[in-house]
């Protein structure tokens, strides 16, 4: 299993609706609203990083209000 952390910027006023939308996906293990450079962070789990990347592009980035994302790969040690 692979874990990715997706940092998300949204248009002002869309923070809560995006938060609710990403929480409905099975791949999202956890999400948190943030203060600072990013508005939300989502912990995404899938079989490999390619599936996480595909999920971000095809699902998270398609949510109304999402401006951009940055995906960080979790290290397996």
C-alpha positions in Angstrom: 0.0 0.0 0.0 1.1 3.6 -0.7 0.2 6.7 1.2 0.1 10.2 -0.2 -0.6 13.5 1.4 -2.5 16.0 -0.8 -2.2 19.6 0.1 -5.1 21.5 -1.4 -5.8 25.2 -2.1 -9.4 26.2 -2.7 -11.2 29.3 -3.8 -12.3 31.5 -0.8 -15.7 30.3 0.5 -15.3 26.7 -0.8 -13.2 25.3 2.1 -16.0 23.4 3.8 -17.7 22.1 0.7 -14.4 20.7 -0.7 -13.6 19.2 2.7 -17.0 17.5 2.7 -16.6 16.3 -0.9 -13.1 14.7 -0.4 -14.3 12.9 2.7 -16.8 10.9 0.6 -14.0 9.1 -1.3 -13.0 5.6 0.0 -9.3 6.4 -0.9 -9.3 9.3 1.6 -8.3 8.0 5.0 -8.3 11.3 6.7 -8.7 15.0 5.9 -8.2 18.3 7.9 -8.9 21.9 7.3 -5.8 24.0 7.7 -4.7 27.6 8.3 -1.6 28.8 6.4 -0.3 28.2 2.9 -2.8 25.4 2.1 -6.5 25.1 3.0 -6.8 21.3 3.4 -4.7 18.2 3.6 -6.0 14.8 2.7 -4.3 11.4 3.5 -4.9 9.2 0.4 -4.2 5.5 0.4 -4.0 3.2 -2.7 -2.1 0.2 -4.0 0.7 2.4 -5.4 1.6 6.0 -6.1 0.4 5.8 -9.7 -3.1 5.2 -8.5 -2.8 8.0 -6.0 -1.7 10.4 -8.8 -4.6 9.2 -11.0 -7.1 9.7 -8.1 -5.9 13.2 -7.5 -6.1 14.2 -11.1 -9.4 12.5 -11.9 -11.2 13.2 -8.6 -9.8 15.8 -6.2 -8.8 18.3 -8.9 -12.3 18.0 -10.4 -14.1 19.2 -7.3 -15.6 22.6 -7.7 -13.5 25.2 -5.8 -10.2 23.3 -6.0 -7.5 25.7 -7.4 -4.4 23.5 -7.1 -2.9 20.5 -5.3 0.5 19.3 -4.2 0.9 15.6 -3.6 3.6 14.3 -1.2 4.6 10.6 -1.2 4.8 8.9 2.1 8.1 7.1 2.7 8.1 3.4 3.5 10.9 2.7 6.0 
